[in-house]
Amino acid sequence: MRGHSTYVLAVKIQFTKMNGAGNDFVVVDNRDAHMSLAPEQIAQLCHRQRGIGADGLILLRKTEGEADWAWDFYNADGSDAEMCGNGARCFARYIQLKTGSGSEVSFQTACGIIRARIDGESVTINLTDPQGLAMNEIISTSVGDQSVHLLNTGVPHAVLIVDNADQAMVENLGSEIRHHDHFAPAGTNVNFVQILAPSHIHVRTFERGVGETLACGTGVAASGMIAAHLNDWPSPVKVDVLGGDTLSVAFKRVGEKFSNVLLTGPADFVYEGTVEV
């Protein structure tokens, strides 16, 4: 059940904490549609000092469409999010745990149906076909003009190619570009990409509604495809993230069109518990 209109005090929530390449989530079973959380409650749950701590909250719910299940996904600040690649991999394993499904599951998101294949702790998901590829757009920032490449992989991403991703001004410049007038009103996620070798990159990402995270699945996908487009690389592309994992982005590319995008990486259970919010 999706809704922010009712603020319910002292709600006890049984949750599962999950982690996908360092991107962490609070996942809750809402198949009986008993739960409706206000943005303030979601932010409290995701707060790293005063709550469980997470980059986002995911609710499992019944589907009204063709998929097996559906989700409601929220950023750490309580705002809605259309899609999250690392969250989707974690969610697939959570579905398997809670429903006893097999190695393949599907679920409805705001940007379409996601299908997942589960192989132990590794999960491969399809992403909806990317939209809005735009190369070498120039935006003015406090540190000078920046050339950015744009691609929407379920959520909008700006990609900057840098010499060293770990020395990039991820927090400051990432925040500035995320809120830049060029991307108003919704803003964008911002990725700083370092080329390590052919078909191998390192990415750091500043996410809308969160800040810098240890990994961003849709950002990994956007960065991998942008780098492949710039350098004429074949599929797949390996992507190292801040959390220390390496993810794989596979795709079909014809000219400036990408399709059949697959994101593969880890999805781990951390712990289960009950919290009052």
N, C-alpha and C positions, 0 to 999 in steps of 0.2 A: 504494500500500500504506500503510495507516494504522497507526501503532504507535509507542509510545514506550518499549517495554520493553528495547530493545537500544541500547546506547550504542556506536557504532562510531568508533574513533579514526582520525584522518588520512584522512577521506573527501574525495576531490576531486570538486567539484561544478561542472558547467557551468551557468551561470545567465544570465538576462536581467533587467536592472533596468528596471522600468516605473513610470510615473507617471500617476495619474488625478486631475487637478485639484489636484496637490500631495500627494496621498495616494500614497506610494510603496511598491513591492513587489519582492521577489525572487521570480522565477518560474522553476520548474525542471521539465524534462520527466522524468516518472517513469512513462512508459507501459510500460516493461519491469519496473516494480515492484522495482527494484534498491535503492531507498533507503528507509531507516527511520531517522529522526532523533530524537534525544532532545530534550526541551524546552531543555536547556542548549545544545545545538548550534544550535537554531533561534534562541535568544536571542543567541548569539554572532554568527550571520550577520546578524541585524537590528541589532546594536549599531552606533551611528553613529560611535564612535571606534575600536572594535576589530574591526569586521566590515565588511560591505558598507554597512549602514545601510538600514533600511526600517521601515515600519509593519506589515508582515506578510510571511509566506512562503506561496507558493501552489505546490502540486504538481499537475501535469497527470497524470491517470491514465485508464486505460480504464474505461468504465462497465459496470455490471452491470444497468442498467435501460433505460429507453426513450430517454434522452438520448444525444446523440452522444458525449459525453465526461463526465468527472467531475473534481472537484477535491478536494484536501485543503487546507484553509486554516487558518493558524496566526497568532495575534497575535504581536507583537514580543517578548513575554515567553515565548513557547513554548506558550502555552495554545491550546486549540482555539477556533475561532470558527464559528458557524453560517453567517454570511452577511456579505458586505461589498460594497456597491454599487459603489464605485470600483474595488475589486479585480476585481469581475465584469466590468466594462467592459474593463479591461486584459487579463483572462484571455481574453476573446473574441478580441481582436486577437492574442494569443499563440497561441491555437488556430489561427487563420487562417494565421499565419506558419509554424507547425510542421507542420500537417497539410495545408495547401493547400486548406482549405475555402473555400466561397463567402462571400457577404455575410451569411449567416444561420447561426448555430450554436446548439446547446443543450448544457447541461451540468448534471450532478446536483450539488446541494449538500445540506448537512444539513437545509435548510429547504425543499427541493423543487427542481424543475427550473427553471433560468433559461434564457430564450431571448434571444438578442442579435441585433441588426441592425447591421452595421458599414458606415459610410459614411466612408471615409477615416480621419481621426483622431477622428471623432465616432462614438460608439457609444450605441445605445439598448438598454436591457435592461428586461425585465419583472421586477417584484418579485412575490413571492407576496402574496396578499391580506392586508392588515394585520389584526392581531388585537388585542384588549384595549384598545380606546379607553377612556380614563378621563380626565375633565376636572376640573380644579380640586381636585386632591387636595392637602391641606395636610400638609407635613412640617416638623418642627422642625430647625433648623440652628444653628450657632454664631453666625450673624448674624441670627437671628430666623426666624419661620415663613415658608415659601416655598410658593407655589401652583405646582404642577407639573401638566402634562398628559402623559398616557402613551399610547404607541402602540408596538406591536411590528411592525416592518417586516422581519422575518426575525431580528432581534435586538431586545431591549427598549430603548426610548428614553424618557427624560424630557425634556420641553420646558418651558423657562422663557421667558416673554416679558419682555424687558428694554428699557429706554430706549435703551441704547447697548451693543451686543454687544462692542465693542472696549474698553469700560471695565468690563465685567462681570468678576467674580472667577473666571475660567474655571478656572485651575489649582487654586486653593484650594477654592472652593465646588463646582467640578465634581468634584474628588476626594472631597470629603465626601459629596456626594449619590450618587456612584457606589458608595460603600461603605456607604450608609445602611441601617440595619436595616429600613426600609420595603421595601427591594428585595432583602433577603437571601433565599437564600444566593448567588444568581448575580450580584447587582448589576445596574447599568443603565448605559447610555451617557447622557450629559447634554448637552443642546443649549441654548445661549443665543441667543434669536431676537429680532432687531430688525426692526420693520416699517418698510420704506423707502417703500413706495407700495402701492396696491392690487395684489395678486398679485405682490408683489416684496418679498423679505426678505433679511436678512443673518444668517448663522449661524456661530457658533463652537462646536466640539464637543470634549468630553472623552470619549475612548473607553476602554472596558474593555480592560485588557491592553496599553495603549499610552500613554495620556495625551492631551494636546491634539494634534490633527493639523491639517494645512492644509485638510483636507476629510474628510467622512465621508458616503458615498453614502446609506446607510440612514438616517443622521441628517438629511441633506438632505430625503429623502423624508418622514420623520416630521414634520419641522418644517414643510415645505410644506403637508402635509395638515392638521396641527393649525391652522396659521394660516388656511387656507382655511375650516376648520370654524368657527373663532372669528369670522371676519369675513364669512362667506358669500360667499367668492370663487369664481369659476368656475375650471376647469382651463384651462391649466396655470398653475403658479406658478414664477416665476424666483427662484433662490436664489444669492446671492453668498456665496462661501466665503473663508476666510482666505488661501488660496493665490492669490487674485486672479481665479479663473474664475467664470463664472456657469453654473449647471446648470439644467435644466428638469425639473419634476416634473408629469407629466400623470396624470389619474386620473378615475374615475367615482365620484360620491358620491351616495348615496341615504340621506338621514337621517344616521345615525351609522355607516353602512357604506361602506367604500371598496373599490374593485375596479379591475381593469385598470390597475394602477399602472405607469407607464413613467418611467424615469430616463435622461436624455440628457446627455452631457457628454464631455469629451475623454479619450482614452487614448493615451499616448505611450510609445514606446520610448526608453530613455535610453542604455543600453550593454549589451554582453554581455561575459562574462568567465569565468574559472575560479578557484575559491577552494578552499582546503583548510581543513577544519574538523574 
